[in-house]
Amino acid sequence: MLNIKVLGPGCANCKRLEQITQKAVDTLSVPAQIEKVTDYGEIMAFGVLSTPGLVVNGQVVSYGRLPSLAEVTGWLVDSIE
C-alpha cells in the first residue's frame, strides 16, 4: 500500500494537489492511504519550505509547485516498483 502525504495548510493549490493525487491513485487502481498534513511543524520536518508538498512512502517527490497528473502518476508508479 502506498503511503501518500499532501503537505499544506489547506490553500487552493494544496486541495488541487490532493485531487490530482486521488485521481492518479484511482487511475492506477492501487491501494493507497492519502493523508493531509496541515501542521507546519510536521511539514517542516520533511524539509519542505514551500507548499504544496507531496510525500510518497516517506520520500518528498515535489514541493513549492503544482505538479501535473502525469508527473504524480509517474511518481506513484516508481514507488510501486
N, C-alpha and C positions, 0 to 999 in steps of 0.2 A: 504494500500500500504506500502510495506517495504521501508524504507529509509536506503540505504546502502552507506557507505563511504569507499573507499580504500585509505589508507594513505600511502604516499611515494613520493619520488622525481622523480620517473619515471624509477627506476632501473629495471633490468630484473625480479627480484622476484616480484616487485610491479605490473608489467604488467602481469605476470603469475597469480598473485592473482586475478587481475581483470578478467582474462579469466576464472579461476576456478569459481569465484563468478557468472559470467554471465551464465556459464553452469549450475550451481546449480539452478539459477532462472529459466532458460529455462526448466530444468527437472521438477521442481515443478509447472511450469505454473502459477506462482503468479505474480501479478503486483508489480513491484519494480522500484525504481529510484536508479541507481548506479552513484555515484559521485566520481571523482578522486580528492583527496586533496593533492596538492603538496607544499603548503605554510608551511614552518617549524613552524611558529608561531601558525597556526591553528592545526597542528599535535601535537605540544607540549601542546596545550590547552586540548587535550584529555588525557594527561599524558603519551603519547607514546614516549619512548626514543629511540626505535629502530624500523625500518621499515622492511618489510611491516606491516601495521596495518589494521584491519578490524573492522568497527563500524556498528552495526545493530540497527536501531531505537534508536540511541543515546548512545548505550552501547558498550564499547570496548570488543570484543569477542576474539581477537587474535592480537599479535604483536611480532615482532622480529623473526618470522619464517614463513615458507610457509605451511599453513595447507592443508590437503587433501580435495578432492572434498566431501568425505563422512562427514568430520568434518564441512565444510561450509554448506552443505545441512542440517545437524543436527541443526546447529545454526539458520538457516533460519526457519526451521520447528518450533523450540522452540519459535521463535519470532512471528510466526503467531498465535500460540495458546494463 
